């Protein structure tokens, strides 16, 4: 296409092809997981990264139920650790990060 035309024509055509994707870029940012969002916010504020600590797990609370992991998340901006549970260590960390993220955003 570039050989048959010029740069501006190519640019216009390519931008037209990708217009929808370019408009949705901000929506993709919202799809990042809470751990990533929390880390990015803390890094932008030049703060230490969050620390995750396994408190308990895997523990089955109900007979026949799925095992649960309990994770504590600590960031310098908050005085206390925030805990959350999930069916895997990763999901428990995500849940804890989401709770911390709410508090960090509330305090700005």
Chimera marker file (.cmm) of the C-alpha trace (Angstrom):
<marker_set name="trace">
<marker id="1" x="0.000" y="0.000" z="0.000" r="1" g="1" b="0" radius="0.5"/>
<marker id="2" x="2.796" y="2.435" z="0.918" r="1" g="1" b="0" radius="0.5"/>
<marker id="3" x="4.527" y="1.819" z="-2.396" r="1" g="1" b="0" radius="0.5"/>
<marker id="4" x="1.367" y="2.718" z="-4.307" r="1" g="1" b="0" radius="0.5"/>
<marker id="5" x="0.569" y="5.791" z="-2.230" r="1" g="1" b="0" radius="0.5"/>
<marker id="6" x="2.152" y="8.108" z="0.341" r="1" g="1" b="0" radius="0.5"/>
<marker id="7" x="2.595" y="8.075" z="4.105" r="1" g="1" b="0" radius="0.5"/>
<marker id="8" x="-0.426" y="10.257" z="4.913" r="1" g="1" b="0" radius="0.5"/>
<marker id="9" x="-2.771" y="8.049" z="2.877" r="1" g="1" b="0" radius="0.5"/>
<marker id="10" x="-1.404" y="4.926" z="4.591" r="1" g="1" b="0" radius="0.5"/>
<marker id="11" x="-1.755" y="6.567" z="7.989" r="1" g="1" b="0" radius="0.5"/>
<marker id="12" x="-5.376" y="7.522" z="7.335" r="1" g="1" b="0" radius="0.5"/>
<marker id="13" x="-6.261" y="3.996" z="6.156" r="1" g="1" b="0" radius="0.5"/>
<marker id="14" x="-4.495" y="2.229" z="9.029" r="1" g="1" b="0" radius="0.5"/>
<marker id="15" x="-6.095" y="4.542" z="11.603" r="1" g="1" b="0" radius="0.5"/>
<marker id="16" x="-9.474" y="3.789" z="10.048" r="1" g="1" b="0" radius="0.5"/>
<marker id="17" x="-8.804" y="0.031" z="10.266" r="1" g="1" b="0" radius="0.5"/>
<marker id="18" x="-7.830" y="0.241" z="13.934" r="1" g="1" b="0" radius="0.5"/>
<marker id="19" x="-10.187" y="3.019" z="15.072" r="1" g="1" b="0" radius="0.5"/>
<marker id="20" x="-12.317" y="0.718" z="17.240" r="1" g="1" b="0" radius="0.5"/>
<marker id="21" x="-9.291" y="-0.840" z="18.930" r="1" g="1" b="0" radius="0.5"/>
<marker id="22" x="-7.753" y="2.550" z="19.590" r="1" g="1" b="0" radius="0.5"/>
<marker id="23" x="-10.992" y="3.837" z="21.125" r="1" g="1" b="0" radius="0.5"/>
<marker id="24" x="-11.133" y="0.826" z="23.453" r="1" g="1" b="0" radius="0.5"/>
<marker id="25" x="-7.581" y="1.155" z="24.798" r="1" g="1" b="0" radius="0.5"/>
<marker id="26" x="-8.760" y="2.871" z="27.990" r="1" g="1" b="0" radius="0.5"/>
<marker id="27" x="-11.224" y="0.052" z="28.627" r="1" g="1" b="0" radius="0.5"/>
<marker id="28" x="-8.374" y="-2.455" z="28.521" r="1" g="1" b="0" radius="0.5"/>
<marker id="29" x="-6.641" y="-0.569" z="31.336" r="1" g="1" b="0" radius="0.5"/>
<marker id="30" x="-9.681" y="-1.190" z="33.534" r="1" g="1" b="0" radius="0.5"/>
<marker id="31" x="-9.376" y="-4.929" z="32.882" r="1" g="1" b="0" radius="0.5"/>
<marker id="32" x="-6.042" y="-5.207" z="34.683" r="1" g="1" b="0" radius="0.5"/>
<marker id="33" x="-6.177" y="-7.309" z="37.799" r="1" g="1" b="0" radius="0.5"/>
<marker id="34" x="-6.192" y="-5.629" z="41.228" r="1" g="1" b="0" radius="0.5"/>
<marker id="35" x="-2.618" y="-6.708" z="42.059" r="1" g="1" b="0" radius="0.5"/>
<marker id="36" x="-1.313" y="-5.026" z="38.914" r="1" g="1" b="0" radius="0.5"/>
<marker id="37" x="-3.381" y="-1.891" z="39.502" r="1" g="1" b="0" radius="0.5"/>
<marker id="38" x="-2.188" y="-1.631" z="43.111" r="1" g="1" b="0" radius="0.5"/>
<marker id="39" x="1.438" y="-2.118" z="42.118" r="1" g="1" b="0" radius="0.5"/>
<marker id="40" x="1.191" y="0.536" z="39.389" r="1" g="1" b="0" radius="0.5"/>
<marker id="41" x="-0.403" y="3.067" z="41.749" r="1" g="1" b="0" radius="0.5"/>
<marker id="42" x="2.252" y="2.497" z="44.412" r="1" g="1" b="0" radius="0.5"/>
<marker id="43" x="5.061" y="2.729" z="41.866" r="1" g="1" b="0" radius="0.5"/>
<marker id="44" x="3.622" y="5.975" z="40.471" r="1" g="1" b="0" radius="0.5"/>
<marker id="45" x="3.739" y="7.374" z="44.026" r="1" g="1" b="0" radius="0.5"/>
<marker id="46" x="7.282" y="6.031" z="44.496" r="1" g="1" b="0" radius="0.5"/>
<marker id="47" x="6.122" y="3.808" z="47.351" r="1" g="1" b="0" radius="0.5"/>
<marker id="48" x="7.325" y="0.264" z="48.179" r="1" g="1" b="0" radius="0.5"/>
<marker id="49" x="5.472" y="-2.629" z="46.586" r="1" g="1" b="0" radius="0.5"/>
<marker id="50" x="2.768" y="-4.446" z="48.554" r="1" g="1" b="0" radius="0.5"/>
<marker id="51" x="3.773" y="-7.407" z="50.683" r="1" g="1" b="0" radius="0.5"/>
<marker id="52" x="1.602" y="-10.531" z="50.616" r="1" g="1" b="0" radius="0.5"/>
<marker id="53" x="1.727" y="-13.066" z="53.434" r="1" g="1" b="0" radius="0.5"/>
<marker id="54" x="0.025" y="-16.445" z="53.646" r="1" g="1" b="0" radius="0.5"/>
<marker id="55" x="-1.884" y="-16.572" z="56.932" r="1" g="1" b="0" radius="0.5"/>
<marker id="56" x="-3.745" y="-19.813" z="56.467" r="1" g="1" b="0" radius="0.5"/>
<marker id="57" x="-4.253" y="-22.340" z="53.755" r="1" g="1" b="0" radius="0.5"/>
<marker id="58" x="-5.334" y="-24.440" z="52.259" r="1" g="1" b="0" radius="0.5"/>
<marker id="59" x="-8.125" y="-24.821" z="54.814" r="1" g="1" b="0" radius="0.5"/>
<marker id="60" x="-11.544" y="-26.332" z="54.237" r="1" g="1" b="0" radius="0.5"/>
<marker id="61" x="-14.133" y="-24.441" z="56.301" r="1" g="1" b="0" radius="0.5"/>
<marker id="62" x="-17.115" y="-26.591" z="55.364" r="1" g="1" b="0" radius="0.5"/>
<marker id="63" x="-17.080" y="-30.342" z="54.968" r="1" g="1" b="0" radius="0.5"/>
<marker id="64" x="-16.841" y="-31.063" z="51.266" r="1" g="1" b="0" radius="0.5"/>
<marker id="65" x="-16.176" y="-27.392" z="50.519" r="1" g="1" b="0" radius="0.5"/>
<marker id="66" x="-13.332" y="-26.034" z="48.476" r="1" g="1" b="0" radius="0.5"/>
<marker id="67" x="-10.117" y="-25.256" z="50.322" r="1" g="1" b="0" radius="0.5"/>
<marker id="68" x="-9.567" y="-21.576" z="51.079" r="1" g="1" b="0" radius="0.5"/>
<marker id="69" x="-6.366" y="-19.591" z="51.382" r="1" g="1" b="0" radius="0.5"/>
<marker id="70" x="-6.178" y="-16.558" z="53.650" r="1" g="1" b="0" radius="0.5"/>
<marker id="71" x="-3.723" y="-13.858" z="52.585" r="1" g="1" b="0" radius="0.5"/>
<marker id="72" x="-2.674" y="-10.623" z="54.279" r="1" g="1" b="0" radius="0.5"/>
<marker id="73" x="-1.639" y="-7.650" z="52.169" r="1" g="1" b="0" radius="0.5"/>
<marker id="74" x="0.377" y="-4.786" z="53.662" r="1" g="1" b="0" radius="0.5"/>
<marker id="75" x="1.277" y="-1.458" z="52.088" r="1" g="1" b="0" radius="0.5"/>
<marker id="76" x="3.090" y="1.451" z="53.722" r="1" g="1" b="0" radius="0.5"/>
<marker id="77" x="0.187" y="3.836" z="53.103" r="1" g="1" b="0" radius="0.5"/>
<marker id="78" x="-2.118" y="1.834" z="55.406" r="1" g="1" b="0" radius="0.5"/>
<marker id="79" x="-1.437" y="1.117" z="59.052" r="1" g="1" b="0" radius="0.5"/>
<marker id="80" x="-3.013" y="-2.328" z="59.116" r="1" g="1" b="0" radius="0.5"/>
<marker id="81" x="-2.809" y="-5.483" z="57.043" r="1" g="1" b="0" radius="0.5"/>
<marker id="82" x="-5.852" y="-6.301" z="54.952" r="1" g="1" b="0" radius="0.5"/>
<marker id="83" x="-6.869" y="-9.948" z="54.734" r="1" g="1" b="0" radius="0.5"/>
<marker id="84" x="-8.914" y="-11.822" z="52.169" r="1" g="1" b="0" radius="0.5"/>
<marker id="85" x="-9.676" y="-15.400" z="51.225" r="1" g="1" b="0" radius="0.5"/>
<marker id="86" x="-9.862" y="-17.270" z="47.958" r="1" g="1" b="0" radius="0.5"/>
<marker id="87" x="-9.874" y="-20.791" z="46.497" r="1" g="1" b="0" radius="0.5"/>
<marker id="88" x="-6.229" y="-20.407" z="45.445" r="1" g="1" b="0" radius="0.5"/>
<marker id="89" x="-3.339" y="-18.389" z="46.748" r="1" g="1" b="0" radius="0.5"/>
<marker id="90" x="-3.367" y="-16.242" z="43.603" r="1" g="1" b="0" radius="0.5"/>
<marker id="91" x="-7.082" y="-15.458" z="43.876" r="1" g="1" b="0" radius="0.5"/>
<marker id="92" x="-6.758" y="-14.694" z="47.584" r="1" g="1" b="0" radius="0.5"/>
<marker id="93" x="-3.944" y="-12.248" z="46.792" r="1" g="1" b="0" radius="0.5"/>
<marker id="94" x="-6.124" y="-10.648" z="44.091" r="1" g="1" b="0" radius="0.5"/>
<marker id="95" x="-8.989" y="-10.282" z="46.579" r="1" g="1" b="0" radius="0.5"/>
<marker id="96" x="-6.699" y="-8.744" z="49.211" r="1" g="1" b="0" radius="0.5"/>
<marker id="97" x="-5.216" y="-6.373" z="46.634" r="1" g="1" b="0" radius="0.5"/>
<marker id="98" x="-8.724" y="-5.283" z="45.584" r="1" g="1" b="0" radius="0.5"/>
<marker id="99" x="-9.570" y="-4.388" z="49.199" r="1" g="1" b="0" radius="0.5"/>
<marker id="100" x="-6.300" y="-2.498" z="49.660" r="1" g="1" b="0" radius="0.5"/>
<marker id="101" x="-6.823" y="-0.734" z="46.334" r="1" g="1" b="0" radius="0.5"/>
<marker id="102" x="-10.207" y="0.544" z="47.509" r="1" g="1" b="0" radius="0.5"/>
<marker id="103" x="-8.660" y="2.008" z="50.658" r="1" g="1" b="0" radius="0.5"/>
<marker id="104" x="-5.652" y="3.478" z="48.857" r="1" g="1" b="0" radius="0.5"/>
<marker id="105" x="-7.935" y="5.098" z="46.269" r="1" g="1" b="0" radius="0.5"/>
<marker id="106" x="-10.248" y="6.408" z="48.991" r="1" g="1" b="0" radius="0.5"/>
<marker id="107" x="-7.319" y="8.077" z="50.728" r="1" g="1" b="0" radius="0.5"/>
<marker id="108" x="-5.769" y="9.273" z="47.461" r="1" g="1" b="0" radius="0.5"/>
<link id1="1" id2="2" r="1" g="1" b="0" radius="0.2"/>
<link id1="2" id2="3" r="1" g="1" b="0" radius="0.2"/>
<link id1="3" id2="4" r="1" g="1" b="0" radius="0.2"/>
<link id1="4" id2="5" r="1" g="1" b="0" radius="0.2"/>
<link id1="5" id2="6" r="1" g="1" b="0" radius="0.2"/>
<link id1="6" id2="7" r="1" g="1" b="0" radius="0.2"/>
<link id1="7" id2="8" r="1" g="1" b="0" radius="0.2"/>
<link id1="8" id2="9" r="1" g="1" b="0" radius="0.2"/>
<link id1="9" id2="10" r="1" g="1" b="0" radius="0.2"/>
<link id1="10" id2="11" r="1" g="1" b="0" radius="0.2"/>
<link id1="11" id2="12" r="1" g="1" b="0" radius="0.2"/>
<link id1="12" id2="13" r="1" g="1" b="0" radius="0.2"/>
<link id1="13" id2="14" r="1" g="1" b="0" radius="0.2"/>
<link id1="14" id2="15" r="1" g="1" b="0" radius="0.2"/>
<link id1="15" id2="16" r="1" g="1" b="0" radius="0.2"/>
<link id1="16" id2="17" r="1" g="1" b="0" radius="0.2"/>
<link id1="17" id2="18" r="1" g="1" b="0" radius="0.2"/>
<link id1="18" id2="19" r="1" g="1" b="0" radius="0.2"/>
<link id1="19" id2="20" r="1" g="1" b="0" radius="0.2"/>
<link id1="20" id2="21" r="1" g="1" b="0" radius="0.2"/>
<link id1="21" id2="22" r="1" g="1" b="0" radius="0.2"/>
<link id1="22" id2="23" r="1" g="1" b="0" radius="0.2"/>
<link id1="23" id2="24" r="1" g="1" b="0" radius="0.2"/>
<link id1="24" id2="25" r="1" g="1" b="0" radius="0.2"/>
<link id1="25" id2="26" r="1" g="1" b="0" radius="0.2"/>
<link id1="26" id2="27" r="1" g="1" b="0" radius="0.2"/>
<link id1="27" id2="28" r="1" g="1" b="0" radius="0.2"/>
<link id1="28" id2="29" r="1" g="1" b="0" radius="0.2"/>
<link id1="29" id2="30" r="1" g="1" b="0" radius="0.2"/>
<link id1="30" id2="31" r="1" g="1" b="0" radius="0.2"/>
<link id1="31" id2="32" r="1" g="1" b="0" radius="0.2"/>
<link id1="32" id2="33" r="1" g="1" b="0" radius="0.2"/>
<link id1="33" id2="34" r="1" g="1" b="0" radius="0.2"/>
<link id1="34" id2="35" r="1" g="1" b="0" radius="0.2"/>
<link id1="35" id2="36" r="1" g="1" b="0" radius="0.2"/>
<link id1="36" id2="37" r="1" g="1" b="0" radius="0.2"/>
<link id1="37" id2="38" r="1" g="1" b="0" radius="0.2"/>
<link id1="38" id2="39" r="1" g="1" b="0" radius="0.2"/>
<link id1="39" id2="40" r="1" g="1" b="0" radius="0.2"/>
<link id1="40" id2="41" r="1" g="1" b="0" radius="0.2"/>
<link id1="41" id2="42" r="1" g="1" b="0" radius="0.2"/>
<link id1="42" id2="43" r="1" g="1" b="0" radius="0.2"/>
<link id1="43" id2="44" r="1" g="1" b="0" radius="0.2"/>
<link id1="44" id2="45" r="1" g="1" b="0" radius="0.2"/>
<link id1="45" id2="46" r="1" g="1" b="0" radius="0.2"/>
<link id1="46" id2="47" r="1" g="1" b="0" radius="0.2"/>
<link id1="47" id2="48" r="1" g="1" b="0" radius="0.2"/>
<link id1="48" id2="49" r="1" g="1" b="0" radius="0.2"/>
<link id1="49" id2="50" r="1" g="1" b="0" radius="0.2"/>
<link id1="50" id2="51" r="1" g="1" b="0" radius="0.2"/>
<link id1="51" id2="52" r="1" g="1" b="0" radius="0.2"/>
<link id1="52" id2="53" r="1" g="1" b="0" radius="0.2"/>
<link id1="53" id2="54" r="1" g="1" b="0" radius="0.2"/>
<link id1="54" id2="55" r="1" g="1" b="0" radius="0.2"/>
<link id1="55" id2="56" r="1" g="1" b="0" radius="0.2"/>
<link id1="56" id2="57" r="1" g="1" b="0" radius="0.2"/>
<link id1="57" id2="58" r="1" g="1" b="0" radius="0.2"/>
<link id1="58" id2="59" r="1" g="1" b="0" radius="0.2"/>
<link id1="59" id2="60" r="1" g="1" b="0" radius="0.2"/>
<link id1="60" id2="61" r="1" g="1" b="0" radius="0.2"/>
<link id1="61" id2="62" r="1" g="1" b="0" radius="0.2"/>
<link id1="62" id2="63" r="1" g="1" b="0" radius="0.2"/>
<link id1="63" id2="64" r="1" g="1" b="0" radius="0.2"/>
<link id1="64" id2="65" r="1" g="1" b="0" radius="0.2"/>
<link id1="65" id2="66" r="1" g="1" b="0" radius="0.2"/>
<link id1="66" id2="67" r="1" g="1" b="0" radius="0.2"/>
<link id1="67" id2="68" r="1" g="1" b="0" radius="0.2"/>
<link id1="68" id2="69" r="1" g="1" b="0" radius="0.2"/>
<link id1="69" id2="70" r="1" g="1" b="0" radius="0.2"/>
<link id1="70" id2="71" r="1" g="1" b="0" radius="0.2"/>
<link id1="71" id2="72" r="1" g="1" b="0" radius="0.2"/>
<link id1="72" id2="73" r="1" g="1" b="0" radius="0.2"/>
<link id1="73" id2="74" r="1" g="1" b="0" radius="0.2"/>
<link id1="74" id2="75" r="1" g="1" b="0" radius="0.2"/>
<link id1="75" id2="76" r="1" g="1" b="0" radius="0.2"/>
<link id1="76" id2="77" r="1" g="1" b="0" radius="0.2"/>
<link id1="77" id2="78" r="1" g="1" b="0" radius="0.2"/>
<link id1="78" id2="79" r="1" g="1" b="0" radius="0.2"/>
<link id1="79" id2="80" r="1" g="1" b="0" radius="0.2"/>
<link id1="80" id2="81" r="1" g="1" b="0" radius="0.2"/>
<link id1="81" id2="82" r="1" g="1" b="0" radius="0.2"/>
<link id1="82" id2="83" r="1" g="1" b="0" radius="0.2"/>
<link id1="83" id2="84" r="1" g="1" b="0" radius="0.2"/>
<link id1="84" id2="85" r="1" g="1" b="0" radius="0.2"/>
<link id1="85" id2="86" r="1" g="1" b="0" radius="0.2"/>
<link id1="86" id2="87" r="1" g="1" b="0" radius="0.2"/>
<link id1="87" id2="88" r="1" g="1" b="0" radius="0.2"/>
<link id1="88" id2="89" r="1" g="1" b="0" radius="0.2"/>
<link id1="89" id2="90" r="1" g="1" b="0" radius="0.2"/>
<link id1="90" id2="91" r="1" g="1" b="0" radius="0.2"/>
<link id1="91" id2="92" r="1" g="1" b="0" radius="0.2"/>
<link id1="92" id2="93" r="1" g="1" b="0" radius="0.2"/>
<link id1="93" id2="94" r="1" g="1" b="0" radius="0.2"/>
<link id1="94" id2="95" r="1" g="1" b="0" radius="0.2"/>
<link id1="95" id2="96" r="1" g="1" b="0" radius="0.2"/>
<link id1="96" id2="97" r="1" g="1" b="0" radius="0.2"/>
<link id1="97" id2="98" r="1" g="1" b="0" radius="0.2"/>
<link id1="98" id2="99" r="1" g="1" b="0" radius="0.2"/>
<link id1="99" id2="100" r="1" g="1" b="0" radius="0.2"/>
<link id1="100" id2="101" r="1" g="1" b="0" radius="0.2"/>
<link id1="101" id2="102" r="1" g="1" b="0" radius="0.2"/>
<link id1="102" id2="103" r="1" g="1" b="0" radius="0.2"/>
<link id1="103" id2="104" r="1" g="1" b="0" radius="0.2"/>
<link id1="104" id2="105" r="1" g="1" b="0" radius="0.2"/>
<link id1="105" id2="106" r="1" g="1" b="0" radius="0.2"/>
<link id1="106" id2="107" r="1" g="1" b="0" radius="0.2"/>
<link id1="107" id2="108" r="1" g="1" b="0" radius="0.2"/>
</marker_set>
